[in-house]
Amino acid sequence: MIKKIYNKSVENRKGNLVIDYLRLMLVVFFLYILLYKFYIKDDFIVIYSITGFVLTGISYFIVSKIKELDNYIRAYLVLAPFCISILLFTFWKYTIVTMIWYIPVPLGAYILFGKKHVYFYTCYIIFLVATVAVCASVFSYEGRAYSRNEILISDILAFTINLFLIVLLLYHREKIRDVETLSILELLNAKSHERKTTKTPDLLMLASLFKDIENEVKNKELYRDPNFTLSKLASALNVNPIYISKAINYRDYNNFNHYINTLRITYVKDMLSKTDLQKVTMLYIYSEAGFSNQSTFNRVFKQIERLSPTEYINLNNLKVD
């Protein structure tokens, strides 16, 4: 689901790039029709430009209607260099500036598909240029002869148009990156929200379960039983021991024993403050709390209070037999 949302955002931006590119190419072909019809006057280039204008118009209509553009774009990136090669062959003995028309192809492939596709289309273009060079050396094109000024005008127009094309592609590359960054942030936020919404019921369940644990263990003083275990609590509550452990962890206790021993130490401290310590022994106190022997009591007391029982009694000015 998240991947689909991300892909849709990026694909929409790429679709905008293709639409803007085709619009610009319609203007380009129209300019070439005017230039080669009324100024330079080359019927072949006029027919070439009209064909390009019509095919670009059809492409614009198709692109505006379809959602999946990848296959169309790949086909275009194969066909466009081939068509450019026809121009390159036509102007081979006059200028090499015609090669500038190849530049937007690998750049567009990089923006739309990534580096791997750049290598493929670059090799494809090199192959086409080599083929044109061989054909130009073997076959002679008997077309219209061009003057130096006509070639200069054609070169300036080609350079200017391709500069616009490159700027357009770079502009959309930044826009695509912005959309990718924004989409990633939105997806991360959505995923975080999704995690929170899925965790909330769990937290509520654990909080409710811990209340049941407190009611059973603390209020009924089950912790005072030296043989009280997690299994006994699970049986009393009819709850899986794993969930009981999670509920106890949820309230920042390390484990079941830590929780039980904390209650026992709290009980001991309460007895030390309320009982006449001249009449009772520490054995009686820690036994009543649920400790089965003094060594365990001393160790647990120091772990929880950071003081030994004796240090605690002395600190609080208590006296005990």
C-alpha angles and dihedrals in degrees: 000000000000091000091052092053091049094048092048093055093049094043091053090055092048089049089056089053092053092047093050091046093052091047090054092047090053088057090046094053091046091054091049091050090053094043097048095038101050107018115023092020108207113157093198093057090044091055089044091052094045090051090049091048093051094046091047091050091051090047091051090053092048095047092050089056105041128071103200106067103164098091092044092050092049090051090049092050088055097044098043096061089047090054091046088053089061089058091045091054091047094053097031097117094042108046145351093209088094086077089072087079088071094061098079090055101069090033091055090045090053094050096045103034111011139248098309091064091050090064092051096049093042091054089046091053092047089052091051093048090050090049091051091049091052093045091048090053093048103036127043118216110220097199134131116313114238128214123227092253092050091052090046091053091046092049094048090050092048092047093048094047093048090048088057090047092052092047089049092051093047091048091054091044089062091045091051090050090050090051091046091051093045092046092051091051092047091048092049090050091047091049091048090050090047090052091049093050091049093047097047095074089048092052092048090049092050092048091051092047092051090055088055089049092051091048092051101039106028104031093042090040093228089154088075089072106095089208095050110130141177090256092056091050091048089051092048092050095035089229131131110263090231091063091047090054091049091051090050091048089049088063091052098258115138094225144324094288091051090053094047094045091049090056091047093051090048088053091050093050091049090052092047090055098043106033127082096248092197089069102043136052131227087245089062093046099050091040090054088050092056104261114136098203140015098243092058090045093050093047095048093044092055093045092055103033099031086229134086116246090253093051090048092051092048092046091054094042093243126154124210135172 
